[in-house]
Amino acid sequence: MSHIGLEQLRILRTAEGRQALAAAALCAEVVEPAMVGRLRARFAAELVSAALTLNGLRVRAKERFVRGEEMFFDGSDLLEQATSEPVARHKAGRFAEMGEIADLCCGAGGDGLFLAEHVGRVIGVDCSPARLLCLQGNAEAYGVGGRVRAVAADIEQWVPRAEGCHIDPPRREGGRRQLQADQWAPWIERVRGLAGLYGNLGAKLSPAVDLGQLGWADEVECISENGTLKQAMAWCGQLARSRRTATVIRSTAGQTKAIETLASDAPVSRPARGGLLAAGVMLHEPDAAVVRAGLLGNLAERIGAGLVDPHLPLLGGEMGGTSEAGAATLLARRYEVLEVVGWSSKKIKQLVRARGWRVSDVKTRAFACQPEEILAGLRSLRPGPDAAAVVLWAVRLGSKPVGILSRRV
């Protein structure tokens, strides 16, 4: 079973359903026929199938939610579309002390659960009764069941009155996931209308959305988690803080470990000056949220660096630089440049062998080969156990392919 129906979800929330879920949770990740047979000796076959499916989803949910093992989802799509707990908690803080909030297209409550911890009440609206049943179960798991009201409705026809609004527009229409920026155009206009209606609005949009279409938003925030760009938030009214924001989050198993934000009312997408690239220089790899938010120039100014090439989002600067250049930041990974050579696999192998290094990672930018191909070509080096780990960059500076050997700082 890849999808759990409404009736199966209802049964899973009964005493018998909880017993079936507890039994399914004892199964290994790879469910063997004998285990299924033992479960079917105790429960109806359809209940066993639903319990095993939900248990599999809960195992995956633990990577994103602290209480993932207690949550409800009707399928993989609902889990994948749900905002992770660290990102949702970060966003929910903006709604603090508001009275009643509308959470439109709420799904399983990836955002609404944590909004409920900050506001008087959350009205979760979705056209799917099954998803609303998941929302109710998840609200109970997080202890906010009394502050979340689930309403089945089509937001094209009705939306509740509220002090503010959060919306997560549908990612799929006709069964297909919308990945192209232009596919979002109709929903952008609908969200814009809701911004006029509510005033205080936060809209969760695809990071692929054309930011030029969001001129009506008071702020656009790009959020990444563990190095992956997750969403672009359009903020309006009292929920906005600056014109453009990049937020970088590090998390483990649904818990926030670190968070850092770069915000500006005057975003600069392109640094004003060129950067250095030579042995002894600090190479900065900006986080995807910084680049997508158009704040590369703001970051460069903060750390005293510049673009190493007009077409690459890589910054170079002196090892000392400004007072913030040497400080650790989530906004950019830092590398000490050890060698810069014209690209030649043979020359790079000779250099790595002569220095006694071990290439632990390969990164490419505007380069013809994939990192895996380059790493495969280095396997013959056979470095010793005490070899120092280095990162090899394969980049194109102008029309010239270049190899950069660096050490992660």
Summary of the structure (lengths in Angstrom):
residues: 409
radius of gyration: 24.8
end to end distance: 46.9
largest distance: 71.5
contacts: 1395
relative contact order: 0.07
helix: 35%
strand: 28%
